[in-house]
Amino acid sequence: MIEDKNPQRTPLSELGEFKLIEHLTEHFEVKQQSTIKSVGDDAAVLNPKGQIVVTTDMLVEGVHFDLSYVPLKHLGYKAIMVNLSDVCAMNAIPTQVTVSIAVSNRFPLEALEELYAGILHASKIYNVDVVGGDTTSSTSGLIISVTAIGEVNEDNVVMRNGAKPNDLLVVSGDLGGAYMGLQVLEREKEVFKVNPNTQPDLSMYSYIIERQLKPEARKDIVELLAKLEVKPTSMIDISDGLSSEIMHLCKQSNVGCDLYENKIPLDPQVISTCEEFNIDSTTIALNGGEDYELLMTISQEDYPKIKGNPNLTVIGYITEPEKGAHLVTRAETKIPIIAKGWKSFNSETE
């Protein structure tokens, strides 16, 4: 589906590892004051102002992405986003990343240039420094590992274990878009296999496809919460689906919750595409994953500060642990929440 518009193919063997790293990172600039030494030495040197948070994620070809419909530039961007999202979930501001890749010889230099163009774009938009990484060979396609570093004042760190009964359950943005974007891309891939001459018109799915191919870490929400003087009692990013993340918060905080089906924020494009695929939109919001929104709990005293804010939606409240975690349906019946989020070790996962 994605044509190679650059016919030039320079073998990676022409450069060697050190020249390759030098070539791929030559346009990266240092923007953070806490970055003392970036790429080019044995290790980076950092001088953070507050506490640092560190997170690592790995993306594996054939497991986390399909290059038949994922452009390499988008993949580079997304690889940074999924890590920055974890930093934001700690109520921290991302400052640095390291990027390591394992790549097979079927990828020419030009392909890696596209990948790093996405990484560069993400680093510029989110004002993070790429301070190191590694490249090595792979016998099984492309593997990307990113480590992200963030800074946060000691008093502002938010973990998963601080939710209390009567806290409000709040989510940023809207849910289900990334999963439905993936369904559209998978469907068009199958159509393309049957007829390679077809060019799909995806304009009516632009929002949900962007949610899948080019997600955004919600650094803006961390900044918004600081501006509103709201410190969540607990927080997590939604990578594996709303139900899975709610269960993480409830388990870590030893609480229950009531989640209201009619409060879950859904974009109209998600609703219409779910109808087209004959899929229940609530099921998708609960189990789809890869939205990279922030799920948090806040004290009821802070409700007036967020009331009416278009970026934040109250979707439920925290209860005592013995009450368990439940979905309150539109028919006002309670159903136990079961985490059916995406699991990379599940052999039945697509």
C-alpha positions, 0 to 999 in steps of 0.5 A, a space after each residue: 500500500 505504501 510505495 517506495 518513492 525513493 528508488 535510491 538504496 544505499 546499503 548500510 554496510 557502506 557506512 559501518 556502525 559509527 558513521 551510521 550513528 553519526 549520519 542519522 543524528 547529525 541534525 539533532 540539536 541540544 535544547 534542554 539545559 539539563 543536557 550537558 553532553 549529548 551524542 558523541 561520547 561513551 555516555 550522555 551527561 545530564 544535570 537534572 533540576 528535580 527528580 528524574 523519571 525513566 521509562 523504556 519501550 520496545 517496538 517490534 516489527 510484526 508484533 507492534 507495527 506492520 510496515 505495509 501500511 505504517 510509514 517509517 517516518 510515522 513509526 519514528 514519531 510514534 516510537 518517541 510518543 509511546 515513551 513520552 506518554 509514560 513520562 507524562 503519566 508520572 506528571 513529569 515533563 519529558 526532557 531526553 530520549 535514547 534510541 536504539 535500533 536493530 535492523 536487517 539488511 533489507 533496510 537501506 540507509 534511506 529507510 533509516 533516514 525516514 525513520 530518524 526524520 520522524 524521531 527528529 520531528 518528535 524531538 523538536 515538537 516536544 522539546 526533548 534531546 536525543 542523547 544517545 542510542 545504538 544500532 545493531 543488526 537484526 535477523 528478524 526485521 526492525 526493532 526499536 527501543 526507546 528510553 525516555 527521561 523526564 524531570 519532575 519536582 519531588 512534590 508533583 510526582 503522581 503514581 498509580 497507588 494514590 487513588 482514594 474512595 470518592 475521588 473522581 475518575 477523569 480521562 483526557 481526550 477521547 478513546 477508541 480512535 487508534 484501534 478503529 484506525 488500525 481496523 481500517 488499515 488492516 481492512 485496506 491491506 486485505 483489499 490491496 492484497 486482492 487488487 494491488 491496483 486499488 488506491 483506498 480513499 481514507 479521507 473519511 477516516 483521517 482522524 482515527 488513522 492519525 490516532 493510530 499512525 501518529 499518536 500524541 503524548 499528552 504533555 499538554 495535559 501535564 502542563 494544563 494540570 499544573 496551570 489549574 493547580 490540580 495534582 491527580 491522586 493517581 495517573 496512568 497512560 492508556 496504552 492497553 485499553 481503558 479497562 486494563 488501565 482502570 484495573 491497574 489503578 484499582 489494584 495499585 491503590 487498593 480501591 474499586 470504581 464505578 465507570 459510567 458508560 454514557 460518560 466515556 468520550 467518543 469521537 463521532 468518527 469512532 462511533 460511525 466506524 464502529 457502526 460500519 464494522 458492526 462493533 460496539 463502541 464501548 467495547 472498543 473504548 474499554 479494550 482497544 488501546 494505543 490511545 495514549 490518553 491520560 487516565 487519572 483520579 482527582 480529589 472532589 475538591 478539585 472538581 470546580 477547577 476542571 469543570 467544563 474543561 474540554 480536555 478532561 472528562 469525568 467518567 466515574 468515581 472511586 469506591 471502596 475496594 470491596 465494591 470492586 470495579 464496575 461498568 455502569 451501563 446506559 441501562 443502569 446495570 452494573 457489570 464487572 470490569 474485566 481487563 481485556 486489553 492488548 497483550 503481546 504475549 497472547 498467542 491469539 493476538 492478531 
